[in-house]
């Protein structure tokens, strides 16, 4: 089975740490949704961009390690053009407690403070 990473991966992380970012999205047609369970449905002109911020305490890392790859993916799929009328919905993934990764906004109080200033 294939999977995607929810965002940037630090080369210093071990396999267990990298596996925490594995993501298995499933897109279902609206008629197949089980409406008794939670689901997310976006307008057709909205692009959901989930990301995990690595080293986002530093604005340069935020741009090059996080936002540049997002922009490049949007560009590859023709969604970055100023002539398109898509809304981009960036959603930052925050790890649950106990699953902290190094160099993330949640990994220390000082990183949290620095990320708060950037975001």
Backbone as CSV, one residue per row, in Angstrom:
resi,resn,N_x,N_y,N_z,CA_x,CA_y,CA_z,C_x,C_y,C_z
1,UNK,0.841,-1.186,0.000,0.000,0.000,0.000,0.880,1.241,0.000
2,UNK,0.432,2.266,-0.664,1.164,3.523,-0.719,0.702,4.431,0.402
3,UNK,1.584,5.310,0.796,1.212,6.306,1.793,1.942,7.595,1.475
4,UNK,1.489,8.655,2.061,2.098,9.964,1.905,2.609,10.419,3.248
5,UNK,3.529,11.360,3.238,3.924,12.017,4.474,3.060,13.254,4.609
6,UNK,2.672,13.558,5.824,1.838,14.731,6.064,2.659,16.011,5.955
7,UNK,3.973,15.893,5.786,4.802,17.080,5.650,6.271,16.741,5.616
8,UNK,7.070,17.729,5.900,8.522,17.571,5.852,9.009,16.520,6.835
9,UNK,10.079,15.842,6.455,10.684,14.821,7.306,12.117,15.227,7.581
10,UNK,12.491,15.228,8.850,13.846,15.564,9.267,14.739,14.340,9.056
11,UNK,15.857,14.514,8.392,16.748,13.386,8.100,17.349,12.773,9.359
12,UNK,17.296,13.483,10.492,17.809,12.945,11.751,16.818,12.014,12.450
13,UNK,15.572,11.989,12.016,14.575,11.149,12.668,14.797,9.692,12.302
14,UNK,14.513,8.793,13.259,14.594,7.365,12.960,13.304,6.926,12.263
15,UNK,13.245,5.653,11.862,12.096,5.148,11.111,10.799,5.294,11.898
16,UNK,10.840,5.012,13.202,9.627,5.138,14.020,9.109,6.570,14.019
17,UNK,10.021,7.524,14.097,9.609,8.936,14.068,9.032,9.298,12.707
18,UNK,9.675,8.849,11.640,9.169,9.150,10.290,7.805,8.510,10.059
19,UNK,7.612,7.308,10.610,6.333,6.617,10.414,5.169,7.351,11.065
20,UNK,5.446,8.202,12.048,4.368,8.966,12.686,3.710,9.950,11.718
21,UNK,4.407,10.254,10.646,3.874,11.199,9.665,3.212,10.513,8.480
22,UNK,3.134,9.182,8.505,2.472,8.479,7.406,0.992,8.807,7.417
23,UNK,0.461,8.969,6.253,-0.918,9.397,6.113,-1.556,8.588,5.006
24,UNK,-2.713,8.070,5.251,-3.424,7.236,4.285,-4.764,7.880,3.959
25,UNK,-4.783,8.889,3.093,-6.062,9.566,2.802,-6.980,8.668,1.991
26,UNK,-8.253,8.821,2.236,-9.258,8.095,1.472,-10.296,9.097,0.994
27,UNK,-10.482,9.185,-0.282,-11.461,10.107,-0.847,-12.669,9.281,-1.280
28,UNK,-13.819,9.662,-0.782,-15.050,8.943,-1.098,-16.022,9.859,-1.821
29,UNK,-16.745,9.318,-2.787,-17.826,10.109,-3.387,-18.878,10.422,-2.319
30,UNK,-19.535,11.546,-2.432,-20.501,11.988,-1.426,-21.580,10.945,-1.173
31,UNK,-22.007,10.224,-2.208,-23.087,9.251,-2.032,-22.639,8.024,-1.226
32,UNK,-21.327,7.827,-1.055,-20.829,6.683,-0.295,-20.501,7.023,1.161
33,UNK,-20.713,8.246,1.573,-20.384,8.642,2.940,-21.364,8.053,3.935
34,UNK,-20.830,7.590,5.044,-21.654,7.170,6.167,-21.892,8.414,7.009
35,UNK,-23.048,8.997,6.896,-23.327,10.283,7.531,-23.506,10.175,9.045
36,UNK,-23.454,8.964,9.592,-23.515,8.821,11.050,-22.140,9.002,11.666
37,UNK,-21.092,8.980,10.842,-19.724,9.184,11.320,-19.253,10.562,10.859
38,UNK,-18.197,11.045,11.458,-17.681,12.347,11.064,-17.054,12.312,9.678
39,UNK,-17.170,13.375,8.943,-16.534,13.497,7.647,-16.323,14.971,7.341
40,UNK,-15.469,15.227,6.394,-15.172,16.588,5.981,-15.503,16.714,4.509
41,UNK,-16.276,17.707,4.183,-16.644,17.932,2.787,-16.360,19.393,2.470
42,UNK,-15.506,19.616,1.503,-15.110,20.969,1.127,-15.796,21.383,-0.168
43,UNK,-15.966,22.672,-0.369,-16.467,23.129,-1.669,-15.518,22.691,-2.781
44,UNK,-16.045,22.523,-3.968,-15.239,22.022,-5.084,-14.042,22.899,-5.408
45,UNK,-14.107,24.188,-5.101,-13.000,25.085,-5.434,-12.000,25.227,-4.292
46,UNK,-12.050,24.334,-3.298,-11.145,24.403,-2.157,-10.152,23.254,-2.202
47,UNK,-8.879,23.591,-2.003,-7.811,22.597,-1.976,-7.338,22.459,-0.527
48,UNK,-7.520,21.283,0.055,-7.058,21.015,1.411,-5.569,20.714,1.361
49,UNK,-4.782,21.445,2.150,-3.330,21.270,2.178,-2.896,20.976,3.614
50,UNK,-2.928,19.694,4.004,-2.441,19.369,5.342,-0.915,19.400,5.347
51,UNK,-0.334,19.925,6.421,1.121,19.952,6.507,1.568,19.841,7.948
52,UNK,2.761,19.373,8.118,3.389,19.247,9.428,4.609,20.153,9.399
53,UNK,4.676,21.113,10.294,5.740,22.107,10.264,7.009,21.597,10.950
54,UNK,8.090,21.531,10.179,9.405,21.163,10.714,10.253,22.423,10.779
55,UNK,10.870,22.660,11.921,11.724,23.832,12.129,11.006,25.137,11.796
56,UNK,9.732,25.183,12.080,8.949,26.373,11.746,9.254,27.544,12.670
57,UNK,10.093,27.308,13.678,10.484,28.401,14.569,11.341,29.414,13.815
58,UNK,11.966,28.965,12.760,12.843,29.794,11.935,12.096,30.125,10.646
59,UNK,11.815,31.402,10.382,11.062,31.750,9.175,11.670,31.209,7.881
60,UNK,13.003,31.126,7.796,13.626,30.579,6.581,13.271,29.106,6.411
61,UNK,13.328,28.336,7.501,12.942,26.921,7.421,11.459,26.790,7.098
62,UNK,10.647,27.672,7.667,9.220,27.632,7.383,8.972,27.788,5.886
63,UNK,9.673,28.721,5.266,9.496,28.937,3.828,10.071,27.795,2.998
64,UNK,11.340,27.440,3.220,12.021,26.470,2.363,11.639,25.022,2.639
65,UNK,11.442,24.659,3.925,11.162,23.259,4.267,9.674,22.934,4.292
66,UNK,8.846,23.940,4.398,7.417,23.695,4.538,6.599,24.291,3.403
67,UNK,6.659,25.612,3.235,5.795,26.250,2.252,6.254,26.056,0.810
68,UNK,7.558,25.988,0.563,8.038,25.777,-0.806,7.582,24.423,-1.364
69,UNK,7.712,23.316,-0.606,7.194,22.045,-1.134,5.685,22.069,-1.378
70,UNK,4.948,22.750,-0.505,3.501,22.864,-0.719,3.234,23.616,-2.017
71,UNK,3.920,24.739,-2.215,3.739,25.517,-3.439,4.105,24.693,-4.672
72,UNK,5.226,23.951,-4.595,5.652,23.158,-5.751,4.618,22.087,-6.098
73,UNK,4.032,21.439,-5.092,2.994,20.447,-5.363,1.773,21.101,-5.998
74,UNK,1.366,22.249,-5.467,0.243,22.963,-6.074,0.565,23.345,-7.516
75,UNK,1.799,23.769,-7.746,2.223,24.153,-9.093,2.226,22.949,-10.038
76,UNK,2.758,21.823,-9.579,2.806,20.606,-10.405,1.407,20.199,-10.853
77,UNK,0.435,20.322,-9.960,-0.931,19.918,-10.290,-1.776,21.056,-10.847
78,UNK,-1.121,22.166,-11.212,-1.816,23.270,-11.860,-2.741,24.054,-10.948
79,UNK,-2.447,24.060,-9.651,-3.319,24.744,-8.706,-2.695,26.003,-8.117
80,UNK,-1.541,26.426,-8.616,-0.863,27.597,-8.068,-1.011,28.825,-8.943
81,UNK,-1.680,28.693,-10.056,-1.825,29.798,-10.987,-2.708,30.894,-10.406
82,UNK,-2.309,32.134,-10.606,-3.117,33.254,-10.111,-4.427,33.379,-10.885
83,UNK,-4.536,32.711,-12.041,-5.773,32.781,-12.815,-6.819,31.782,-12.309
84,UNK,-6.406,30.846,-11.459,-7.365,29.898,-10.881,-8.101,30.569,-9.726
85,UNK,-9.257,30.081,-9.446,-10.050,30.663,-8.364,-10.233,29.676,-7.216
86,UNK,-9.223,28.859,-6.983,-9.282,27.901,-5.887,-8.900,28.578,-4.578
87,UNK,-9.575,28.172,-3.522,-9.199,28.593,-2.184,-8.283,27.518,-1.619
88,UNK,-7.191,27.920,-1.011,-6.261,26.972,-0.413,-6.511,26.976,1.088
89,UNK,-6.752,25.791,1.642,-7.021,25.644,3.060,-5.860,24.887,3.703
90,UNK,-4.852,25.629,4.223,-3.739,24.945,4.891,-4.153,24.527,6.298
91,UNK,-3.860,23.294,6.659,-4.184,22.766,7.981,-2.907,22.188,8.572
92,UNK,-2.434,22.786,9.668,-1.195,22.313,10.298,-1.507,21.160,11.242
93,UNK,-0.843,20.038,11.001,-1.012,18.844,11.834,-0.187,18.997,13.104
94,UNK,-0.823,18.783,14.246,-0.144,18.842,15.533,-0.174,17.440,16.123
95,UNK,0.992,16.939,16.490,1.064,15.583,17.042,0.361,15.497,18.381
96,UNK,-0.291,14.361,18.636,-0.887,14.156,19.968,0.210,14.125,21.032
97,UNK,-0.150,14.413,22.268,0.820,14.357,23.367,1.496,12.992,23.402
98,UNK,2.758,12.993,23.753,3.503,11.745,23.853,4.128,11.291,22.543
99,UNK,3.805,11.965,21.456,4.370,11.593,20.158,5.160,12.755,19.562
100,UNK,5.879,13.465,20.410,6.594,14.643,19.946,7.819,14.263,19.125
101,UNK,8.045,15.004,18.074,9.219,14.830,17.230,10.153,16.011,17.454
102,UNK,11.447,15.775,17.357,12.395,16.864,17.559,12.233,17.921,16.469
103,UNK,12.586,19.131,16.802,12.547,20.266,15.871,11.152,20.575,15.345
104,UNK,10.149,20.321,16.159,8.795,20.716,15.794,8.322,21.791,16.773
105,UNK,7.246,22.434,16.454,6.721,23.503,17.310,6.345,22.994,18.693
106,UNK,5.947,21.739,18.779,5.460,21.196,20.041,6.552,20.539,20.879
107,UNK,7.782,20.449,20.373,8.809,19.653,21.054,9.399,20.315,22.296
108,UNK,9.187,21.609,22.483,9.685,22.269,23.700,8.938,23.589,23.893
109,UNK,8.923,24.082,25.133,8.260,25.380,25.372,8.885,26.512,24.575
110,UNK,10.207,26.514,24.409,10.830,27.588,23.636,10.437,27.505,22.152
111,UNK,10.326,26.280,21.621,9.873,26.128,20.235,8.428,26.593,20.094
112,UNK,7.591,26.276,21.086,6.189,26.713,21.042,6.093,28.237,20.985
113,UNK,6.891,28.883,21.804,6.878,30.350,21.830,7.352,30.932,20.497
114,UNK,8.413,30.342,19.942,8.940,30.831,18.670,7.942,30.605,17.541
115,UNK,7.281,29.449,17.522,6.289,29.170,16.483,5.090,30.099,16.601
116,UNK,4.691,30.404,17.828,3.573,31.325,18.022,3.858,32.682,17.412
117,UNK,5.130,33.089,17.484,5.522,34.370,16.893,5.477,34.322,15.374
118,UNK,5.790,33.156,14.798,5.820,33.015,13.333,4.423,32.821,12.761
119,UNK,3.625,31.974,13.403,2.274,31.702,12.895,1.377,32.799,13.362
